[in-house]
Amino acid sequence: MFLTLEGIDGSGKSSQAKLLAASLRERGHSVVLTREPGGSPGAEEIRKLLVEGDPNRWSPETEILLFYAARRDHVERTILPALERGDIVVSDRFADSTRVYQGAVRSDLRETVDAIHEHMIGFEPDRTFIIDMDPEAALSRGLARKSGEDRFEDFGLDFQHRLRDGFKSLAKSAPERCLLIDGNRPLDEISPKILSLTLEMLE
């Protein structure tokens, strides 16, 4: 099973991915926890180009190509081998982020993203949990981390609002796969819901 967590910057999806993976392991499942951009040695190198530096260092078109170079390596070296072993893969972000960030919000390139995805990846997660959170609170949380990987946070609050709208539209367009989760709550109130939905799928 391939599960992904999506959402705006600072929405808590990374924490929820870790909590979900830990809970599944406690129940005896073999789980690979991974992330994007990154998740394989080559993809982690590309990650630095994407999440660090000036917000305008890349055009949306260039970003799409960089993301898909990283994603293809991630799929080849981490995701597919894990799924072939029978593991559960939990990924902090996947293609939906590119659809929203570069395909819809930064430029009207959604058709380009979908075409590249179909040609270079060719599959979707089994289930995607989209953590929906107030953009102002999420941005404050994201910037407070001072991780050095805040290139997208530096686009500002208006950008985060448009991202949120993009993710909500995505959830409506693919209801059989995407579930919108209220992220405006403590982590320990959100994680049981995600775990419960995942266990239902496993059963």
C-alpha positions in Angstrom: 0.0 0.0 0.0 1.2 3.5 -0.9 0.0 6.3 1.3 0.8 10.0 1.0 0.3 13.0 3.1 -0.1 16.4 1.5 -0.8 20.0 2.6 0.5 23.5 2.7 3.8 24.4 4.4 3.6 24.0 8.1 0.3 22.0 8.1 1.8 19.2 10.2 1.8 16.6 7.4 5.5 15.6 8.1 4.6 14.9 11.8 1.5 13.0 10.8 3.5 10.9 8.4 5.9 9.9 11.1 3.1 9.2 13.6 1.3 7.0 11.0 4.4 5.0 10.2 5.2 4.5 13.9 1.7 3.3 14.7 1.6 0.9 11.8 5.0 -0.6 12.8 3.7 -1.0 16.4 1.0 -3.2 14.8 3.5 -5.4 13.1 3.6 -3.9 9.6 6.7 -3.3 7.6 6.8 0.4 6.8 9.0 2.6 4.7 8.7 6.3 5.7 10.0 8.6 3.0 9.6 12.2 1.7 9.6 14.4 -1.4 11.5 16.0 -2.7 14.0 13.4 -1.7 13.6 9.9 -0.5 16.6 8.5 -2.3 20.3 9.6 -2.4 20.0 11.3 -5.9 16.6 12.9 -5.1 18.0 14.3 -1.8 20.7 16.1 -3.8 18.0 17.6 -6.0 16.0 18.6 -2.9 18.6 21.1 -1.9 18.1 22.9 -5.3 14.4 23.1 -4.7 13.8 24.0 -1.1 16.8 26.4 -0.4 17.7 29.8 -1.8 15.8 32.6 -3.4 12.1 32.0 -4.1 12.5 33.1 -7.7 15.6 31.1 -8.5 13.6 28.8 -10.8 10.7 29.3 -13.2 7.7 27.0 -12.6 8.7 25.0 -15.8 12.2 24.4 -14.5 10.8 23.4 -11.0 8.5 20.8 -12.6 11.5 19.2 -14.4 13.6 19.2 -11.2 10.7 17.7 -9.2 10.2 15.0 -11.7 13.9 14.1 -11.9 13.8 13.7 -8.1 10.5 11.8 -8.2 11.6 9.3 -10.8 14.7 8.5 -8.8 12.6 8.2 -5.7 10.2 5.9 -7.3 12.9 3.7 -8.9 15.1 3.3 -5.9 12.7 3.5 -2.9 9.0 3.3 -3.6 8.7 0.5 -6.1 11.3 -1.8 -4.4 9.4 -1.3 -1.1 6.0 -2.1 -2.7 7.4 -5.1 -4.4 8.6 -6.4 -1.0 5.1 -6.0 0.3 5.9 -3.0 2.5 3.6 -0.1 3.3 5.1 3.1 1.9 4.2 6.4 3.7 5.4 9.5 1.9 5.5 13.1 3.1 4.4 14.6 -0.3 4.3 13.1 -3.8 2.9 14.3 -7.1 -0.1 16.2 -5.8 2.3 18.8 -4.4 3.7 19.4 -7.9 0.1 19.6 -9.3 -0.8 22.3 -6.8 2.5 24.2 -6.3 3.8 24.4 -9.8 0.9 23.2 -11.9 -1.9 25.4 -10.5 -0.6 28.1 -8.2 2.7 29.4 -9.6 1.6 28.9 -13.2 -1.2 27.4 -15.2 0.8 24.2 -16.0 -1.5 21.5 -14.6 -1.8 19.8 -18.0 2.0 19.8 -18.3 2.4 18.2 -14.9 -0.2 15.5 -15.6 1.4 14.7 -18.9 4.9 14.3 -17.4 3.5 12.3 -14.5 1.7 9.9 -16.8 4.7 9.4 -18.9 7.4 9.2 -16.2 5.6 7.8 -13.2 2.3 6.3 -14.4 0.6 5.5 -11.0 -1.0 7.3 -8.0 -1.0 6.6 -4.3 -3.7 4.2 -2.9 -4.8 6.9 -0.5 -3.8 10.6 0.0 -4.5 12.4 3.3 -4.6 16.2 2.7 -4.0 18.1 6.0 -6.1 21.2 5.7 -5.0 24.1 8.0 -5.4 27.8 8.4 -2.6 29.3 6.2 -1.6 32.0 8.7 -1.1 29.6 11.5 0.7 27.1 9.2 3.0 29.7 7.8 4.0 30.9 11.3 4.7 27.4 12.3 6.8 26.7 9.1 8.9 29.8 9.5 9.4 29.2 13.2 11.3 26.0 12.3 14.2 28.0 10.8 15.1 24.9 8.9 16.8 26.7 6.1 14.4 24.9 3.7 11.9 27.7 3.6 12.1 28.8 -0.1 8.3 28.2 -0.6 7.3 29.8 2.7 9.2 32.9 1.5 6.5 33.3 -1.2 4.3 34.7 1.6 0.8 34.3 3.0 -1.1 35.0 -0.2 0.8 32.1 -1.8 -0.2 29.8 1.1 -3.9 30.8 0.8 -3.8 29.9 -2.9 -2.1 26.6 -2.1 -4.8 25.7 0.4 -7.4 26.4 -2.2 -5.5 24.3 -4.7 -5.4 21.3 -2.3 -9.1 21.6 -1.5 -9.9 21.6 -5.2 -7.7 18.6 -5.7 -9.5 16.7 -2.9 -12.9 17.5 -4.6 -11.5 16.3 -8.0 -10.3 12.9 -6.7 -12.6 12.0 -3.8 -12.0 8.2 -4.3 -8.3 8.8 -3.4 -8.0 12.1 -1.5 -9.3 12.6 2.0 -9.4 16.1 3.5 -8.3 16.1 7.2 -8.9 19.0 9.5 -5.5 20.1 10.7 -6.6 22.9 13.0 -6.4 20.6 16.0 -3.6 19.1 18.2 -1.5 16.4 16.5 -2.8 13.7 18.9 -6.3 14.4 17.8 -5.5 14.2 14.1 -3.3 11.1 14.1 -5.9 8.6 15.4 -8.3 9.5 12.6 -5.6 9.0 9.9 -4.6 5.7 11.5 -8.2 4.5 11.7 -8.8 5.2 8.0 -5.6 3.4 7.1 -6.5 0.3 9.2 -9.9 0.2 7.5 -8.1 0.0 4.1 -5.7 -2.7 5.3 -8.6 -4.8 6.6 
